[in-house]
Amino acid sequence: MTAADVVEDVEMKEEKEVEKKDPALLSVEDIKEQCRFIRRSVETKEPRFVLRVLRCIPATRKKLTPTVLRTLFRSLYTTETDQESGKQLVKFVEPAEELDQTATPSRAKSASPLCPEVDVYLSLLVLIYLLDKKKSEDALLCANLLMTKIDSHNRRTLDAVSSKCYFYYTRCYEVLGRMSECRGTLHNRLRTATLRNDFEGQAVLINCLLRNYLFYNLYTQADKLVQKSTFPDHASNNEWARYYYYLGRIKAMQLEYSEAHKDLQISARKAPQSTAIGFKQHVAKLTVTVDLLLGNIPARSTFLVPQMKNALAPYLQLTQAVKSGDLVRFEQVLQEFSKQFQADHTYTLIMRLHHNVVKTAVRTISLAYSRIKFTDIAKKLRLDSPEDAEFIVAKAIRDGVIEAELDHENGWMKSKDTSDVYATREPQIAFNQRIEFCLDLHNHSVKAMRFPPKSYNKELESAEDRREREAQDLELAKEMAEEDDDGY
């Protein structure tokens, strides 16, 4: 054999090693590995394994194809008790060629039945697949089947998976525009989750109900739900972020702008930093609107963040109109972007900004003129009559927006000299707000920290060890007492 033949043989071996596996086969193996993690979580009663699987759902949903799903059903639903459930799921997946049995070995027919957690997880994957394929009616049937499966088992190890199922169950009705139909079911499940101390299920169901109420603009009912329910402290950060966002919307609609602004800030802080861009855009839009209603002007850097720049472009123009007190420009922006504002659920709040624009314009006029007639103010503000201008200026003086006097006889407004702001309580109020913000941030950071499960009692002695130690101490004390007696 020549040296050239040896080199060629080595190259052939390298080519065989580099040969890649089928992507569908890799997907099947990944999902099977996830199922093993779920079984491990059930056996060891450690929720971190199933939580790891649920965190992988966004990546897993991209791999779902008819081939992958049908291969999974064939290889996992093998026992007689499982086959009926497998047949129900196969109906929702279109026909496709399955992978070779040698590449994906099936479970033995004599193996133990599939645990309910794995069955529910596979059903959830089918539901997500149907939603991604826009098969809304089939998705609704699959969601109802999934809820029936969850109802048939009362297992605490199922709580984490079932909380995800509640979200996608609600999503099916939302896609079909029939969210009001599932409201009663969600209330019943919230009551059950509360009685069972299912914290993750409680968090998801409260958020789903709040979304349901806000979808139909039922702000009063949503507020009552918030008052009569307790959001669990053990909920994940994502659920807390959603909850604070809905809370901010409710408070803003009820004119509690300070509370709404605080809730929206917490929501933005608890949202994922690298993902959930759409959610963060919605939070930013509502935060800018509430900021303007509070009389503040958001920093320009807010609108220059790359992920937010395009989404906040209409709100930048709105902010510029409010800042300049230009009523004409404000009306133009409102008319041009009215559809987008309605889609963002901020149109009603933005309509309230008209009064803020007028106040800003009055403040600008007060600073620019030491004395000005009501007729001139009416022209600048495009009002119908000087009397309207007089009423607006009088209200601005009463609200503390400007410092001026009204001369009704001569029909003009006379501005006063601006007072020193440091002689007022404004700096104290500003410092108090900053201190409260820092304390809230500290408290939420402490609550959000993760600790190893049951690590606090590793170094603590058990009851038996304590009894042994006490018995030894007692014996030692008796011996010492006897030695003392012998000494005398």
C-alpha positions in Angstrom: 0.0 0.0 0.0 1.4 3.4 -1.0 1.5 6.5 1.1 -1.1 8.1 -1.2 -3.6 5.3 -0.5 -3.1 5.7 3.3 -3.8 9.5 3.0 -6.9 8.8 0.9 -8.1 6.2 3.5 -7.7 8.7 6.4 -9.6 11.4 4.4 -12.5 9.0 3.9 -12.7 8.2 7.6 -12.8 12.0 8.4 -15.6 12.5 5.9 -17.7 9.8 7.6 -17.1 11.4 11.0 -18.1 14.8 9.8 -21.4 13.4 8.4 -24.2 15.3 10.1 -27.4 13.9 11.6 -30.9 14.7 10.3 -32.3 17.9 12.0 -35.6 16.1 12.5 -33.8 13.3 14.3 -31.9 15.7 16.5 -35.2 17.5 17.4 -36.8 14.1 18.4 -33.8 13.3 20.6 -33.9 16.7 22.2 -37.6 16.4 23.1 -37.1 12.9 24.4 -34.3 14.2 26.6 -36.8 16.9 27.9 -39.3 14.1 28.7 -36.6 12.3 30.7 -36.0 15.6 32.6 -39.7 15.8 33.4 -39.7 12.2 34.7 -36.6 12.9 36.7 -38.4 16.0 38.2 -41.4 13.8 39.2 -39.2 11.1 40.7 -36.9 13.4 42.7 -39.6 16.0 43.4 -37.2 18.7 42.3 -39.1 21.4 40.2 -35.9 22.8 38.7 -35.7 20.0 36.1 -39.2 20.7 34.7 -38.6 24.5 34.9 -35.5 24.0 32.7 -37.7 22.2 30.1 -40.3 25.0 30.2 -37.7 27.6 29.6 -36.7 25.8 26.4 -40.2 26.0 24.9 -39.4 29.1 22.7 -36.5 27.1 21.1 -38.5 23.8 21.0 -41.5 25.3 19.2 -39.2 26.2 16.2 -38.3 22.5 15.7 -41.9 21.2 15.7 -42.9 19.6 12.4 -45.4 16.8 11.5 -42.5 14.3 11.1 -41.1 15.1 14.6 -44.5 15.0 16.3 -45.6 11.7 14.7 -42.3 10.1 15.4 -42.6 11.1 19.1 -46.1 9.7 19.3 -45.0 6.4 17.8 -42.0 6.0 20.0 -43.5 7.2 23.3 -47.2 6.1 23.3 -46.5 2.4 23.2 -48.4 0.8 26.1 -52.1 0.0 25.8 -53.1 2.6 28.3 -51.2 5.4 26.4 -52.3 4.5 22.9 -55.7 6.1 23.2 -54.1 9.4 24.2 -51.6 9.1 21.4 -54.4 8.6 18.8 -56.2 11.7 20.0 -53.1 13.8 19.5 -52.3 12.3 16.1 -55.6 13.6 14.7 -54.4 17.2 15.1 -51.2 16.6 13.1 -51.2 16.3 9.3 -49.9 13.1 7.7 -46.1 12.9 7.3 -43.3 10.4 6.8 -42.0 9.1 10.2 -38.4 8.6 10.9 -36.8 5.1 10.8 -37.5 3.0 13.9 -33.8 2.0 14.2 -32.9 5.7 14.5 -35.6 6.4 17.1 -36.2 3.3 19.2 -39.6 3.0 20.8 -40.4 2.3 24.4 -41.1 -1.4 25.2 -44.7 -2.3 25.2 -44.3 -3.8 28.7 -42.8 -0.6 30.0 -44.7 1.4 32.6 -47.3 3.9 31.3 -46.3 7.4 30.4 -46.4 9.7 33.4 -49.1 12.3 33.2 -46.6 15.2 33.2 -45.0 14.0 30.0 -48.4 13.4 28.4 -49.5 16.9 29.2 -46.2 18.4 28.0 -46.5 16.6 24.6 -50.1 17.8 24.3 -48.9 21.3 25.0 -46.4 21.0 22.2 -49.2 20.0 19.8 -51.3 23.0 20.9 -48.3 25.4 20.3 -47.8 23.8 16.9 -51.4 24.3 15.9 -51.3 28.0 17.1 -48.1 28.6 15.1 -49.8 27.1 12.0 -52.8 29.4 12.4 -55.2 26.4 12.9 -57.3 28.2 15.6 -60.3 25.9 15.6 -58.1 22.7 15.9 -56.1 24.5 18.6 -59.2 25.2 20.6 -60.3 21.5 20.5 -56.7 20.5 21.5 -56.8 23.1 24.4 -60.1 21.7 25.7 -58.7 18.2 25.5 -55.6 19.4 27.4 -57.7 20.9 30.2 -59.6 17.6 30.5 -56.3 15.8 31.0 -55.2 18.2 33.7 -58.5 17.9 35.5 -58.2 14.1 35.6 -55.0 14.3 37.7 -54.5 16.0 41.1 -50.7 16.0 41.3 -48.5 18.9 42.6 -45.8 17.8 40.2 -48.1 18.8 37.3 -48.5 22.4 38.5 -45.5 23.9 36.6 -46.6 22.4 33.2 -50.3 23.2 33.8 -49.5 26.9 34.4 -48.1 27.0 30.8 -51.2 25.2 29.5 -53.5 27.9 31.1 -51.7 30.6 29.2 -52.0 28.9 25.8 -55.6 27.9 26.6 -56.4 31.6 27.0 -54.4 32.4 23.9 -56.6 30.1 21.8 -59.8 32.0 22.8 -58.0 35.4 22.2 -57.0 34.4 18.7 -60.6 33.5 17.9 -61.9 36.7 19.5 -64.0 34.8 22.1 -62.2 35.6 25.3 -65.4 36.2 27.3 -66.3 32.5 26.9 -63.3 31.3 28.9 -63.6 33.8 31.8 -65.7 31.5 34.0 -63.3 28.6 33.5 -60.4 30.7 34.4 -62.1 31.9 37.6 -62.9 28.3 38.6 -59.3 27.2 38.0 -58.0 30.2 40.0 -60.1 29.1 43.0 -58.7 25.6 42.7 -55.1 26.8 42.3 -55.4 29.0 45.3 -56.8 26.1 47.5 -53.9 23.9 46.3 -51.2 26.5 46.9 -50.3 26.3 43.2 -48.4 29.6 43.1 -47.3 29.6 39.5 -50.8 28.6 38.4 -52.3 31.4 40.5 -49.9 34.0 38.9 -50.7 32.9 35.3 -54.4 32.7 35.9 -54.6 36.2 37.5 -52.7 37.7 34.6 -54.9 35.8 32.1 -58.0 37.2 33.8 -56.6 40.7 33.9 -55.8 40.5 30.2 -59.3 39.2 29.6 -60.9 42.1 31.4 -58.7 44.8 29.8 -59.4 43.3 26.4 -63.0 44.4 26.8 -62.1 47.6 28.7 -63.6 46.3 31.9 -61.3 48.3 34.2 -63.6 48.3 37.2 -63.8 44.5 37.2 -60.1 44.2 36.7 -59.5 46.5 39.7 -61.8 44.5 41.9 -59.9 41.3 40.9 -56.6 43.0 42.0 -58.1 44.1 45.3 -59.7 40.7 46.1 -56.8 38.4 45.1 -53.2 38.2 46.3 -50.5 37.8 43.7 -48.1 35.0 45.0 -44.6 36.2 46.0 -43.1 33.0 44.6 -44.2 33.8 41.0 -41.6 34.1 38.3 -40.2 37.5 37.2 -42.0 37.2 33.9 -45.4 36.9 35.6 -44.5 39.8 37.9 -43.6 42.0 34.9 -47.0 41.2 33.2 -48.9 41.8 36.5 -47.3 45.2 37.1 -48.0 46.2 33.4 -51.7 45.4 33.8 -51.7 47.2 37.2 -50.1 50.3 35.5 -52.8 50.3 32.8 -55.6 50.1 35.4 -54.1 52.8 37.6 -53.5 55.1 34.7 -57.2 54.8 33.6 -58.3 55.6 37.1 -56.2 58.9 37.1 -53.7 57.5 39.6 -50.7 58.5 37.5 -48.0 58.4 40.2 -48.9 54.8 41.2 -49.2 53.8 37.5 -45.7 55.3 36.7 -44.2 53.4 39.6 -45.8 50.1 38.5 -44.7 50.5 34.9 -41.1 51.2 36.0 -41.1 47.9 38.1 -42.6 46.1 35.1 -39.8 47.3 32.8 -37.2 46.4 35.4 -38.5 42.8 35.8 -38.9 42.1 32.1 -36.2 40.0 30.4 -33.3 42.1 29.4 -32.4 40.5 26.0 -35.8 39.2 24.8 -39.5 40.2 25.0 -38.9 43.3 22.9 -42.6 43.7 22.0 -43.6 43.6 25.7 -40.9 46.2 26.6 -42.1 48.5 23.7 -45.7 48.4 25.1 -44.4 49.2 28.6 -42.3 52.1 27.2 -45.2 53.6 25.3 -47.5 53.6 28.3 -44.7 54.9 30.5 -44.1 57.9 28.2 -47.8 58.7 28.1 -48.2 58.5 31.9 -45.0 60.6 32.3 -46.6 63.3 30.1 -49.8 63.2 32.1 -47.7 63.7 35.3 -46.4 66.9 33.7 -42.9 65.5 33.2 -41.0 65.4 29.9 -39.3 62.0 29.3 -35.6 62.1 28.6 -34.6 62.1 24.9 -32.4 59.0 25.5 -35.7 57.0 26.0 -36.6 57.5 22.4 -33.1 56.7 21.0 -32.8 53.1 22.3 -32.3 51.0 19.1 -35.0 48.5 20.0 -37.5 51.3 20.8 -36.7 54.0 18.2 -39.2 53.0 15.6 -42.0 52.0 18.0 -41.7 55.3 20.0 -41.4 57.6 17.0 -45.1 58.8 17.2 -44.6 59.3 21.0 -41.5 61.4 20.4 -43.6 63.8 18.2 -46.3 63.8 20.8 -43.8 64.7 23.5 -42.4 67.5 21.4 -45.9 68.9 20.9 -46.6 68.8 24.6 -43.3 70.3 25.5 -43.7 73.3 23.2 -47.4 73.8 24.1 -48.3 73.8 20.4 -52.0 72.9 20.2 -52.0 72.8 16.4 -49.1 70.3 16.3 -50.7 68.2 19.0 -53.9 67.9 17.0 -51.9 66.9 13.9 -50.0 64.2 15.7 -53.3 62.9 17.3 -55.0 62.7 13.9 -52.0 61.2 12.1 -51.3 58.4 14.6 -54.8 57.8 16.0 -55.0 54.2 14.8 -51.7 53.3 16.3 -52.6 55.0 19.6 -55.8 53.0 19.7 -53.9 49.7 19.0 -51.5 50.6 21.8 -54.5 51.2 24.2 -53.1 54.7 24.9 -55.6 56.8 22.8 -57.9 57.6 25.8 -55.0 58.7 27.9 -53.5 60.8 25.1 -56.8 62.6 24.7 -56.4 63.8 28.3 -53.1 65.4 27.4 -54.9 68.3 25.7 -55.2 70.0 29.1 -51.4 69.5 29.7 -50.6 71.2 26.3 -52.8 74.1 27.3 -51.1 74.4 30.7 -47.7 74.4 29.0 -48.8 77.0 26.6 -50.1 79.2 29.4 -46.8 78.7 31.4 -44.8 79.8 28.3 -47.0 82.9 27.8 -46.6 83.8 31.5 -42.8 83.6 31.3 -42.7 85.6 28.0 -45.1 88.4 28.9 -45.2 90.5 32.0 -48.7 91.6 31.0 -51.0 90.3 28.2 -54.7 90.7 27.3 -57.1 87.8 27.3 -57.9 88.4 23.6 -54.3 87.8 22.7 -54.2 84.6 24.9 -57.3 83.4 23.1 -55.6 83.9 19.7 -52.4 82.1 20.7 -54.3 79.2 22.2 -56.9 79.2 19.3 -59.8 79.5 21.8 -63.3 80.7 20.8 -63.5 83.7 23.1 -61.5 85.8 25.7 -63.8 84.5 28.4 -62.5 80.9 27.8 -58.9 82.3 28.0 -59.7 83.9 31.3 -61.2 80.7 32.8 -58.1 78.7 31.7 -55.7 81.2 33.1 -57.6 81.4 36.4 -57.5 77.6 36.7 -53.8 77.6 35.9 -53.2 80.1 38.7 -55.3 78.0 41.2 -53.4 74.8 40.3 -50.1 76.5 40.8 -49.0 76.2 37.2 -48.2 80.0 37.0 -47.9 82.9 39.4 -50.0 85.8 38.0 -52.9 88.1 38.8 -56.0 88.7 36.8 -57.3 92.2 36.1 -60.9 91.7 35.1 -61.6 95.4 34.5 -58.8 95.9 32.0 -59.0 92.4 30.7 -55.4 91.3 31.1 -53.2 88.9 33.0 -50.2 90.3 34.9 -47.3 87.9 35.7 -45.5 87.9 39.0 -41.8 87.5 39.5 -40.8 83.9 39.7 -40.0 82.7 43.2 -36.9 80.8 44.3 -37.7 77.1 43.8 -35.3 76.1 46.6 -37.4 78.1 49.1 -40.3 75.8 48.4 -40.9 72.1 49.3 -40.2 70.9 45.8 -36.6 69.8 46.4 -37.7 67.9 49.5 -40.5 66.1 47.5 -38.0 65.2 44.7 -35.5 63.7 47.2 -38.2 61.8 48.9 -39.3 60.3 45.6 -35.7 59.2 44.8 -35.3 57.6 48.3 -38.6 55.7 47.9 -37.5 54.5 44.4 -34.1 53.2 45.8 -35.8 51.4 48.7 -38.3 49.8 46.4 -35.5 48.7 44.1 -33.6 47.2 47.0 -36.7 45.3 48.3 -37.5 43.9 44.9 -33.9 42.9 44.2 -33.8 40.9 47.5 -37.1 39.2 46.7 -35.8 38.3 43.2 -32.6 36.6 44.4 -32.5 32.8 44.0 -31.2 30.6 46.7 -30.3 26.9 46.6 -33.3 24.8 47.8 -33.1 23.8 51.4 -29.5 25.1 51.7 -30.4 26.9 55.0 -30.6 23.7 57.0 -27.6 21.8 55.8 -25.5 22.7 58.7 -28.3 22.3 61.2 -28.5 19.1 63.2 -31.4 16.7 63.0 -33.7 15.8 65.9 -31.9 12.5 66.5 -28.5 14.1 66.5 -29.7 16.7 69.0 -31.1 14.0 71.3 -27.8 12.1 71.2 -25.9 15.2 71.9 -28.2 16.1 74.9 -27.9 12.5 76.2 -24.1 12.7 76.0 -24.1 16.1 77.7 -26.3 14.6 80.5 -24.0 11.6 81.0 -20.9 13.9 81.0 -22.6 16.1 83.6 -23.4 13.1 85.8 -19.8 11.8 85.6 -18.5 15.2 86.5 -20.9 15.4 89.5 -19.8 11.9 90.6 -16.1 12.9 90.4 -16.9 16.0 92.4 -18.6 13.8 95.1 -15.7 11.4 95.1 -13.3 14.4 95.6 -15.2 15.4 98.8 
